[in-house]
């Protein structure tokens, strides 16, 4: 069997849309076999999410309506970077405070992942927040959030029953169970 070098090289780039949150591109690329193809993808500055664990073990969620799927979701606090130069850790601190009012004495990197690498360059970094102190939430003017405090076992059951479908939340909970709890 012939060994194929798994690399696609950009021949031509075309930005077809630039919005407030994302951009859309159609690039012409050279495939490993020398032929050309197009790649359509979303350009994204990156995002952060925070798995906040209270002293009693409850997890801080926010429930919010998500227009694209026309339903309210249970999610951990999160937000996109303002630019490619934005700092992940600083954005995580800000998002936790804005969406829940909580601040953390301890914030530790938990896991990174690409939510949809087939059509987006977004990197999502998740932090574990502990030793939390309550405060006043200050969501963005277009964010309407309801904080929810859910024990880990109940949250895991909510994944199993389909009440939690948000990928970053599922990944954060699984990473926490595997990396921190050692299960």
C-alpha positions, 0 to 999 in steps of 0.5 A: 500500500502506497503511503499518502502524505495527509496534507492539503495546501491552499492555492487560493483563498476567498472570504465570502462573508465577514460577520460579528461572530464568524466569517465564511471562506471558500478556498481552493486547495491542492489535494495529496494526489495533486488534484484541486478541490474546494473547502468551505469553512467557517472562520472562528476566533476560538471560544472558552467554556468554564465548568464551575464546581461549587463546594457542595459538588454542584455544577453551575449551568446556564439555561438559555434559548438558542435560536438556531435550534429553537429551544432552551439548552443546559450549558456550562458558561461559555463565550467566543474570543473577541479576536484571534489575539484574545487570551483564553484564560482572561476570557474564561474569567470574564465569561464565568463572571458575566454569565453567572456572577461567580469568580474562581480562586482556582481556574485550571485548563481541562481540555481543548477540542475542535467542535466541528473540524470538517467545516470550522477552525474553531478551537474551544478551550475548557477550564475547571473553576473551583473555590468559587465566590458568588457575585452579580451576573452581568450578561451581555445585553442580548443574552438572557440566561438562567443559572442552574445548579445541578449535581454531577450525577444528575447532569450525567443522567441528563446527558443519558436522557438527552436533556443535555445535548450541548457538545462543550458541556458533554465534553467538559463533564466527561473530561472532568469525570475522567481526568479529575474524578479518575473514573 
